[in-house]
Amino acid sequence: MVYDVFAETTNELIGLCTARSDAAADPAERDSWWQRALAVRDLRSSVPAQARQALLEHIAAWKAGIETLNAP
């Protein structure tokens, strides 16, 4: 269950970063958002599914990032 929340949170953050990358008019900003999406993807792959505490820490951090990106 924790891994499922981890995966969904990761997917949501990657989606937000990708959307910002797609919407960016400036190539440097576009690349910055794209690199952030790739970094989250790579980090997702490096966290073992059995590492409950690490999963929970990433979920908390990524939810905070999602809230920041969704803030008006």
C-alpha positions as CSV (number, residue, x, y, z in Angstrom):
1,M,0.0,0.0,0.0
2,V,2.8,2.5,0.9
3,Y,4.5,1.7,-2.4
4,D,1.3,2.4,-4.3
5,V,1.0,5.8,-2.7
6,F,4.7,6.5,-3.4
7,A,4.2,5.6,-7.1
8,E,1.0,7.7,-7.5
9,T,2.7,10.7,-5.7
10,T,5.7,10.3,-8.0
11,N,3.5,10.2,-11.1
12,E,1.6,13.3,-10.1
13,L,4.8,15.2,-9.5
14,I,6.3,14.1,-12.8
15,G,3.1,15.1,-14.5
16,L,3.2,18.6,-13.0
17,C,6.9,19.0,-14.0
18,T,6.2,17.7,-17.5
19,A,3.2,20.1,-17.9
20,R,5.4,23.0,-16.8
21,S,8.1,22.0,-19.2
22,D,5.6,21.8,-22.0
23,A,4.2,25.2,-21.2
24,A,7.5,27.0,-20.8
25,A,8.3,29.6,-23.4
26,D,11.9,29.8,-22.5
27,P,14.1,26.8,-23.6
28,A,16.2,27.0,-20.4
29,E,13.0,26.9,-18.2
30,R,11.6,24.1,-20.3
31,D,14.8,22.0,-19.8
32,S,14.9,22.8,-16.1
33,W,11.4,21.4,-15.6
34,W,12.2,18.4,-17.8
35,Q,15.3,17.6,-15.8
36,R,13.3,17.8,-12.6
37,A,10.8,15.3,-14.0
38,L,13.7,13.0,-15.0
39,A,15.3,13.4,-11.6
40,V,12.1,12.4,-9.8
41,R,11.7,9.4,-12.1
42,D,15.2,8.3,-11.5
43,L,14.9,8.7,-7.7
44,R,11.6,6.6,-7.9
45,S,13.6,3.8,-9.5
46,S,16.3,3.9,-6.8
47,V,14.0,3.5,-3.8
48,P,13.4,-0.1,-2.9
49,A,9.8,-1.1,-2.5
50,Q,10.5,-2.6,0.9
51,A,12.1,0.5,2.3
52,R,9.0,1.8,4.1
53,Q,10.6,4.7,5.9
54,A,12.3,5.9,2.7
55,L,9.0,5.7,0.9
56,L,7.2,7.6,3.5
57,E,9.9,10.3,3.5
58,H,9.7,10.7,-0.2
59,I,5.9,10.8,-0.2
60,A,6.0,13.6,2.3
61,A,8.6,15.6,0.4
62,W,6.9,15.1,-2.9
63,K,3.4,16.0,-1.6
64,A,4.9,19.2,-0.3
65,G,6.3,19.8,-3.7
66,I,3.0,19.1,-5.4
67,E,1.2,21.5,-3.0
68,T,3.8,24.2,-3.9
69,L,3.3,23.7,-7.6
70,N,-0.5,23.7,-7.3
71,A,-0.5,26.9,-5.1
72,P,-2.0,29.9,-6.8
